[in-house]
Amino acid sequence: AQSPVNISLNPGEAKHVINKHIYGHFAEHLGRSIYDGFYVGEKSSIPNTNGIRTDVVDALKKLKVANLRWPGGCFADTYHWKDGIGPKDKRPTIVNTWWGGVTENNSFGTHDFLNMCELLGTEPYLAGNMATGTPQELIDWVQYVNFSGESPMSKLRRENGREKPWNVKFWGVGNEAWGCGGNMTPEYYANEFRKYSTFMTGWSNDNNVFRIASGANSADYNWTEVIMKNVPGNLIEGMALHHYSVIDWGKKGPSTAFTEDQYFTTMQRALQMEELVTRHSAIMDKYDPKKKVALVVDEWGGWYEVEPGTNPGFLYQQNTIRDAMIAGVTLNIFHNHADRVRMANLAQAVNVLQSVVLTKDAQMILTPTYHVMEMYNVHQDATLIPLKIENVNEYTLGDRKLPAVSASSSRDKNGVVHISLVNIDAGKGRDIVLDLKGLKASAVTGRILASKKVQDYNSFEKPDLIKPAAFKDAKIKNGKLELKLPAASVVVLALK
Ligand code: AHR
């Protein structure tokens, strides 16, 4: 038998807050994300508020979505926001060249999105068009949504029915500028970013605009280096990073009927996030030692082949226990890097890639990823308690090895300590002994998400196959917490 995984908390070093904006989501004009997912139109028989699905709003409210990124992705650099305001029957169409070549009627635009964010109780994150737009177009958008005084854009906003500005704080300046956002070099993009960001301030009361530079593709460290070196700190608040857990871009594998080998590789890609945030952060430390600029992982998640029979350009995939594992380990990594990783966006919220909800006509289901994000949201704005894992135990497949257990811990505003634990091993449970290091706790409660197989998922026929259950197997003995983490499980404990 393997000896237990030893974890020790370090309550004396608890200083960084886990920013709630790590719990951000992403809604692109892509496939059935906006049209059919969030938005069914005012005349739909599916219950809605101003065209926004009530079931989706209710589910996302429970999740405590901290911020929502829109309208892309690659779509953002083709989007002209003025096409999406004013009377819906007068709006021009747009062909979505990145995603399926479909023609959209722009019936979901700026007002629809920002009002939806108010319904959801979430902060909007607008991704501005740099590649096919102009600085003027972006500044006009900032002015339109944020300016309370008299100006051409605030006048237009009022004419379109909105008196008060929305005060949007988070702004992306282009997306994947190294690829679909214009195939730019980092040197060229850095200069463009400086130009755009110069004009974005001065439009909101508290002038709190947070400008996020298009970031690196996974391990492209040179991108981060060049941007950080060339953009002065007064022009940038966030540096993005995109990383998908993809097996092979040419052969992504199915979203449900995957082999253990494919599962293992996906886990390897997900765990790579640790190295990515460590190394990108180290580069940022060189140019920004006071850590003023946040690392914003504004696209992450699992990416597989689309569900058979669906449009390949719509990126619609199912979501299994494998995705729950990705979510659990990735959020633990973000928590443990709370000093620099202060914002992130799972790709994507509804009907695209690693979604938290899937819809089919009037039906909506919650995915295993939804449940992990809901169980974990107790960490939002809590203080990180650093921890050390020793004798981590390996998950082995042939001669390949990965650490089986991942963990993070925090103390919330009421003094409750939460510990989230993941065992990615598809076949074996793990014994855990966690030293509380003097932290006083006499009672422990918890919840677990697990299923028989890592390939299990919630379907429209069996929507509740996977859902959190009470976890009663943890005990506190002599200042130590002891438990058994079943194979492929996520557990969140609360200590009082
Ligand atoms: O999330 C899907 C796409 O992935 C986004 O549009 C793009 O930014 C990334 O390549």
Residues whose N, C-alpha, C, O or C-beta is under 5 A from the ligand:
A	BS01	AHR	G73 C74 F75 E176 A347
